[in-house]
Amino acid sequence: VAQVRSPREEDTERVGALLALHSPIPGLGLLLSGPVGSGKSVLARGFIRGVTQCPNLTVTSPTFTIVTEYPFPTFSLHHMDLYRLDGGCTMATFGLARLFEEEVCVIEWPDRLSPQVLPVDGLYVDVEESIPRDDDDDVDTGCRVIRVGGSAALWGDCIRKIREI
């Protein structure tokens, strides 16, 4: 597991772009967890812009549409925000088994899926806003803490790059 502090929105987006640069594409499940407003959509935007190589691409969270698809000649990227769904959704809900194997999936709120649906080889990213514990703590209020973890065999290089930030 790698951990990085992200004091500004631009830094969070940059972490997403770095993940895109060092991710196996297609066949990727990027699973973003964290409380409402923690920066999951910002990180997703950086990742999607990194994959598409379009730094000015308009990327919004699909909170109401649930899924936004970005088609490419050889694969599609599916950005999903499952916040509005009840927990326990199955693979059949979105055809996730095929998507995880052949496409790229960025999923916010993956805890809304049945645990057996989540990809074993997914990259798990937890985004939290840190809160200082006392006056001696050097963590800035509002600074995001991003934790990245996944299978060492598949994600080792990506996790090492995050540690280098």
LINCOR-V530288 format. One record per helix or strand of 2 or more residues. SS is the DSSP state (@ for helix, = for strand). FROM is the first residue (numbers start at 1). TO is the last residue. Records with the same first field share a line. If there is no record, write none. Layout:
# LINCOR-V530288
SS = FROM-TO ; FROM-TO
This chain:
# LINCOR-V530288
= = 2-6 ; 28-33 ; 67-71 ; 76-81 ; 104-108 ; 123-129 ; 144-149
@ = 9-21 ; 40-52 ; 91-94 ; 96-102 ; 110-112 ; 115-117 ; 152-163
